Amino acid sequence: MLMQEEGTFASLLNSVRDVFFPAKLPPLVLESKPIPVPDRMKTRQDPRATAASFVIYGLLICLIAWMVNKKVQFAAPVKQIIVTNLAPPPEMPKMQDRMGGGGGQRGPTPVTKGHLPKFADTQITPPVVKQPLEQPKIKMPEETIEVQKDLHMANNTMPQIGMPNSPLLGASLGNGRGSGLGSGSGSGLGPGTGGNYGGGLRHVGGGVSAPEVIYKVEPEFSEEARKAKFMGVVTVNLIVDTKGLPQNVRVIRGVGMGLDDKALEAVRQYRFKPAMENGHPVPVQVNVEVNFQIF
């Protein structure tokens, strides 16, 4: 049977009619019945596994809460950079009338301008005011004063003995007491008592031995430095007296974080074998480094 091909105009007319006036079809009647099929992808939840999950999550939450309460660090501590104050230490105050040097010979006027006598560890011949026409009958050892021999001071070549920097002219060795020069008391030079210069302290070297630590206290960390895991070196300046006890203990290079006070507290408990000069203990000024290190 031959099928007659539909013309173009007829095809267009049928398409318009199907769009606007579609033919009504009879209702669809479902003659098949659905068959139940088991779901292969469905999983069965075990009640014991559910309970175990709740217990594990609860324990984890409790552990995290405990660590936060105890401030447990969850990361490696940040490395601390130790910074110290590199400024030069301030000048040590003179220990006048307590320890150190000075001298004078009860003159009516302060010491006048002149040259210094020879410095010696032990004074044998004290300086005296010489009269212009007085000739020594017996040759005496050279006049000396008890000042460290390695102490460098300006001098001059004037014939009479005195202080090179004195503004006064005349022939006076000072208005103090003793066998030295100046306004102090003793066989030294300048104010103060004892020997050496101007009430100053001896320093290690030139016949003065260094003091030795015989009892040392380990410093404690401050709570602030311990929490921050902060480390550093504190430099402490002190005077070791003739009994080996620390005096005038002070920080000259600190690191902060409460460690400076802890260093002072430790050094004040130190005990030393005192510095010696010619077999006698002498006070000296020294520096001590207190190291705060976490191992």
GIMO-V634706 format. One record per pair of residues at least 12 apart in sequence whose C-alpha atoms are under 6 Angstrom apart, sorted by sequence separation. I is the first residue (numbers start at 0). J is the second residue. If there is no record, write none. Layout:
BEGIN
I/J, I/J
END
This chain:
BEGIN
236/248, 236/249, 235/249, 235/250, 126/142, 235/251, 125/142, 234/251, 124/142, 125/143, 234/252, 124/143, 233/252, 233/253, 122/143, 122/144, 122/145, 121/145, 118/143, 120/145, 117/143, 118/144, 119/145, 244/270, 116/143, 119/146, 243/270, 118/146, 243/271, 119/148, 243/272, 118/148, 243/273, 224/256, 241/273, 144/179, 221/257, 221/258, 241/280, 114/154, 241/281, 114/155, 145/186, 146/187, 241/282, 114/156, 144/186, 145/187, 240/282, 114/157, 144/187, 239/282, 113/157, 239/283, 115/160, 238/283, 113/159, 114/160, 115/161, 238/284, 113/160, 114/161, 218/265, 237/284, 113/161, 237/285, 112/161, 113/162, 114/163, 145/194, 146/195, 216/265, 236/285, 111/161, 112/162, 113/163, 145/195, 236/286, 112/163, 235/286, 235/287, 112/165, 125/178, 234/287, 111/165, 215/269, 234/288, 112/167, 214/269, 233/288, 111/167, 112/168, 149/205, 214/270, 233/289, 111/168, 213/270, 232/289, 111/169, 213/271, 232/290, 212/271, 232/291, 111/171, 211/271, 231/291, 110/171, 211/272, 230/291, 110/172, 210/272, 230/292, 110/173, 210/273, 109/173, 210/274, 109/174, 209/274, 108/174, 208/274, 106/173, 107/174, 208/275, 106/174, 207/275, 104/173, 105/174, 207/276, 103/173, 104/174, 105/175, 206/276, 103/174, 104/175, 105/176, 110/181, 103/175, 104/176, 103/176, 104/177, 103/177, 104/178, 102/177, 103/179, 102/179, 103/180, 102/180, 103/181, 102/181, 103/182, 103/183, 102/183, 103/184, 202/283, 101/183, 102/184, 201/283, 101/184, 102/185, 200/283, 101/185, 102/186, 102/187, 101/187, 102/188, 100/187, 101/188, 102/189, 101/189, 101/190, 101/191, 100/191, 101/192, 100/192, 101/193, 99/192, 100/193, 101/194, 99/193, 100/194, 96/191, 99/194, 100/195, 101/196, 95/191, 96/192, 99/195, 100/196, 101/197, 100/197, 101/198, 100/198, 99/198, 100/199, 99/199, 99/200, 95/198, 94/198, 93/199, 81/231, 88/251, 84/252, 83/254
END
